[in-house]
């Protein structure tokens, strides 16, 4: 079930968070809601989406559910149309991501396995971003925030005496690709005042890693709340974590 609004909201800033039904995405949605945003909870699973909306509304936050499968063109187009009905969009947080499961050794991984992860982690970002760009271009303070990972940083992986991060020939390269796409969007959209940045949440306990992470979703969300609310003269084309700016 999706929701509509009879009267578009033009004075309240609106943020779309993809994959916001759980984990880091849910924490980002909650954080933006507490900052006064109307938050569109994007998720493809209706039951989980509506459960997340109910939990956030119970906290008194202004949230709506938006049906969204980032791998499906029609779903993405419908989500953009829904946001148009809600009055527009100011902040996009591309949070959805998958690991691709195992194996992650490059000698064992299959092309189909890699294609699936690229479709979600990279092409999904392209689909959603391009679909909502017309809305962001009408915003007074447009921001695009991509949820990446330092395991995708070629600089960190090649600068360490010891191997940086786990062996991950499927997941990590998609984050490297996402970082590269982020730079290109930042270059293209800088003249329009659209700030585009990527961040890493750190090793957060989520379904993605079997809850083995050492950080909470709220801790992981902090860097993305910062990037979503940068001032107009804030940076664009950066990649950072809780420590600071990191190499691409």
KAGIPE-V626903 format. One record per residue. RES is the residue in three letters. SS is DSSP state (alpha for helix, beta for strand, coil for the rest). BURIAL is I if it has 24 or more other ideal C-beta (glycine too) atoms within 12 Angstrom, else O. Layout:
# KAGIPE-V626903
res->[RES,RES]
ss->[SS,SS]
burial->[BURIAL,BURIAL]
This chain:
# KAGIPE-V626903
res->[UNK,UNK,UNK,UNK,UNK,UNK,UNK,UNK,UNK,UNK,UNK,UNK,UNK,UNK,UNK,UNK,UNK,UNK,UNK,UNK,UNK,UNK,UNK,UNK,UNK,UNK,UNK,UNK,UNK,UNK,UNK,UNK,UNK,UNK,UNK,UNK,UNK,UNK,UNK,UNK,UNK,UNK,UNK,UNK,UNK,UNK,UNK,UNK,UNK,UNK,UNK,UNK,UNK,UNK,UNK,UNK,UNK,UNK,UNK,UNK,UNK,UNK,UNK,UNK,UNK,UNK,UNK,UNK,UNK,UNK,UNK,UNK,UNK,UNK,UNK,UNK,UNK,UNK,UNK,UNK,UNK,UNK,UNK,UNK,UNK,UNK,UNK,UNK,UNK,UNK,UNK,UNK,UNK,UNK,UNK,UNK,UNK,UNK,UNK,UNK,UNK,UNK,UNK,UNK,UNK,UNK,UNK,UNK,UNK,UNK,UNK,UNK,UNK,UNK,UNK,UNK,UNK,UNK,UNK,UNK,UNK,UNK,UNK,UNK,UNK,UNK,UNK,UNK,UNK,UNK,UNK,UNK,UNK,UNK,UNK,UNK,UNK,UNK,UNK,UNK,UNK,UNK,UNK,UNK,UNK,UNK,UNK,UNK,UNK,UNK,UNK,UNK,UNK,UNK,UNK,UNK,UNK,UNK,UNK,UNK,UNK,UNK,UNK,UNK,UNK,UNK,UNK,UNK,UNK,UNK,UNK,UNK,UNK,UNK,UNK,UNK,UNK,UNK,UNK,UNK,UNK,UNK,UNK,UNK,UNK,UNK,UNK,UNK,UNK,UNK,UNK,UNK,UNK,UNK,UNK,UNK,UNK,UNK,UNK,UNK,UNK,UNK,UNK,UNK,UNK,UNK,UNK,UNK,UNK,UNK,UNK,UNK,UNK,UNK,UNK,UNK,UNK,UNK,UNK,UNK,UNK,UNK,UNK,UNK,UNK,UNK,UNK,UNK,UNK,UNK,UNK,UNK,UNK,UNK,UNK,UNK,UNK,UNK,UNK,UNK,UNK,UNK,UNK,UNK,UNK,UNK,UNK,UNK]
ss->[coil,coil,coil,coil,coil,coil,coil,coil,coil,coil,coil,coil,coil,beta,beta,beta,beta,beta,coil,coil,coil,coil,alpha,alpha,alpha,alpha,alpha,alpha,alpha,alpha,alpha,alpha,alpha,alpha,coil,coil,coil,beta,beta,beta,beta,beta,beta,coil,coil,alpha,alpha,alpha,alpha,alpha,alpha,alpha,alpha,alpha,alpha,alpha,alpha,alpha,coil,coil,coil,coil,beta,beta,beta,beta,beta,coil,coil,coil,coil,coil,alpha,alpha,alpha,alpha,alpha,alpha,alpha,alpha,alpha,alpha,alpha,alpha,alpha,alpha,coil,coil,coil,coil,beta,beta,beta,beta,coil,coil,coil,coil,coil,coil,coil,coil,coil,coil,coil,coil,coil,coil,coil,coil,alpha,alpha,alpha,alpha,alpha,alpha,alpha,alpha,alpha,alpha,alpha,alpha,alpha,alpha,alpha,alpha,alpha,alpha,alpha,alpha,alpha,alpha,alpha,alpha,alpha,alpha,coil,coil,coil,coil,coil,coil,beta,beta,beta,beta,beta,beta,coil,alpha,alpha,alpha,coil,alpha,alpha,alpha,alpha,alpha,alpha,coil,coil,coil,coil,coil,coil,coil,coil,coil,coil,coil,alpha,alpha,alpha,alpha,alpha,alpha,alpha,alpha,alpha,alpha,alpha,alpha,alpha,alpha,alpha,alpha,alpha,alpha,alpha,alpha,alpha,alpha,coil,coil,beta,beta,beta,beta,beta,beta,coil,coil,coil,beta,coil,coil,alpha,alpha,alpha,coil,coil,coil,coil,coil,beta,coil,alpha,alpha,alpha,alpha,alpha,alpha,alpha,alpha,alpha,alpha,alpha,alpha,coil,coil,coil,coil,coil,coil,coil,coil,coil,coil,beta,beta,coil,coil,coil,coil,beta,coil,coil,coil]
burial->[O,I,I,O,O,O,O,O,O,O,O,I,I,I,I,I,I,I,I,I,I,I,I,I,I,I,I,I,I,I,I,I,I,O,I,O,I,I,I,I,I,I,I,I,O,O,O,I,I,I,O,I,I,O,I,I,O,O,O,O,I,I,I,I,I,I,I,I,I,I,I,O,O,O,I,I,O,I,I,I,O,I,I,I,I,I,I,I,I,I,I,I,I,I,I,I,I,I,I,I,O,O,O,I,O,O,O,O,I,O,O,O,I,I,O,O,I,I,I,I,I,I,I,I,I,I,I,I,I,I,I,I,I,O,I,I,O,O,I,O,I,I,I,I,I,I,I,I,I,I,I,I,I,O,O,I,I,O,O,O,O,O,O,O,I,O,O,I,I,I,I,I,I,I,I,I,I,I,I,I,I,I,I,I,I,I,O,O,I,O,O,O,O,I,I,I,I,I,I,I,I,I,I,I,O,I,O,I,I,O,O,O,O,O,I,O,I,I,I,I,I,I,I,I,I,I,I,I,I,I,O,O,O,I,O,I,I,I,I,I,I,I,O,O,O,I,I,I]
